Amino acid sequence: MTKYNYKLADTADKDEVDFLVKLNNSINLNTYEIKRTNHISKYYSVDYQIFKDDEIVLNLELKSRTDISYIASEYKSFMIGKRKLDTIREKFKKTILIWNCKKTGKFYFTRFKNEFNDLDIGYMGVSAVQYIPVEECSSGFDELIKDINDYSTSSNV
């Protein structure tokens, strides 16, 4: 049974809804339920939570990028807010960080590691950001689905 737990009107980013639909169509929904976190707060630190038997087994944070700077073969890192990484380290730990590169149609992803909080810090306006090296990331939607299935059944954090 497919469980879509979101309201389109409550979702500021169409890319997040499109990703959720694609994700729902790709994983075993007899085993998992995927929920958007915007029902908790518009500014929640992860975008999705995957549940099995009413327990959170994995968190997903999606960053959609439209500009050319997110073609991994041309750049060395992916950017994410430092505050977001700090919150994931403190509260969520078992999280996959995902970059949806709309211009190329590719997905890049990595499992959150505490060491990411020690990476180089830059600034976008007044907000601190950290740069995740491309070498830390895998790519491809099918590979992402495999990693979600793997990590959600793993006891590793």
Secondary structure as GFF3:
##gff-version 3
##sequence-region A 1 157
A	DSSP	three_ten_helix	8	10	.	.	.	ID=ss1
A	DSSP	alpha_helix	14	24	.	.	.	ID=ss2
A	DSSP	beta_strand	33	36	.	.	.	ID=ss3
A	DSSP	three_ten_helix	37	39	.	.	.	ID=ss4
A	DSSP	beta_strand	48	52	.	.	.	ID=ss5
A	DSSP	beta_strand	55	65	.	.	.	ID=ss6
A	DSSP	three_ten_helix	68	70	.	.	.	ID=ss7
A	DSSP	beta_strand	77	81	.	.	.	ID=ss8
A	DSSP	alpha_helix	82	87	.	.	.	ID=ss9
A	DSSP	pi_helix	88	92	.	.	.	ID=ss10
A	DSSP	beta_strand	95	101	.	.	.	ID=ss11
A	DSSP	beta_strand	106	111	.	.	.	ID=ss12
A	DSSP	three_ten_helix	114	118	.	.	.	ID=ss13
A	DSSP	beta_strand	121	124	.	.	.	ID=ss14
A	DSSP	beta_strand	127	133	.	.	.	ID=ss15
A	DSSP	three_ten_helix	134	136	.	.	.	ID=ss16
A	DSSP	beta_strand	138	139	.	.	.	ID=ss17
A	DSSP	alpha_helix	141	153	.	.	.	ID=ss18
###
